[in-house]
Structures are given as C-alpha cells and as structure tokens.
Amino acid sequence: MNFQTVSLLMNYLEIGVLLAILFRLGRTFELIANTQRQLRRTIHHLGEHRANEPGVNNALDGSSITLASGSARKPAEA
C-alpha cells in the first residue's frame, strides 16, 4: 500500500468516526428532549391533581395575590 491509499483510508475512517459521534450526540439530545417533555407533563399533571384536592392551599394559583396600583395609594401628607 502506498501513502495515498493509507491516507485515503484514514480519511474515510475519520469521517466514519465523526458521523458516529454526531449520531450519538443526536440520540443524546433526543433523550434530553424526551425527558424534558415527560417532566413538564408530570409537573402539569401533579399541579392539576393538587388543585383538585380539597383543603389544599395552593399559593401559586394567583388567587390570593393582590396588585397595588398607583391610584389606590393614599396621598403623601406634607
């Protein structure tokens, strides 16, 4: 085998390894995306389940939050 043949085989091997790495990265990102979707679904489901339980005070539902507007404030006395 001459130098050009070995060099060409090494280039093909390098391309194969890079493609394998890209494929593996793609699978890793797909797994991360699926896990994130599952977590969001579970959190949403738990939130619905918790909201339906009687006697549970859910501080994150926003019903007990009151916003102060500028017109509702008392004028400052001099």
C-alpha positions, 0 to 999 in steps of 0.5 A: 500500500502506498501513502495515498491509499493509507491516507485515503483510508484514514480519511474515510475512517475519520469521517466514519468516526465523526458521523458516529459521534454526531449520531450519538450526540443526536440520540443524546439530545433526543433523550434530553428532549424526551425527558424534558417533555415527560417532566413538564407533563408530570409537573402539569399533571401533579399541579392539576391533581393538587388543585383538585384536592380539597383543603389544599392551599395552593399559593401559586394559583394567583388567587390570593395575590393582590396588585397595588396600583398607583391610584389606590395609594393614599396621598403623601401628607406634607 
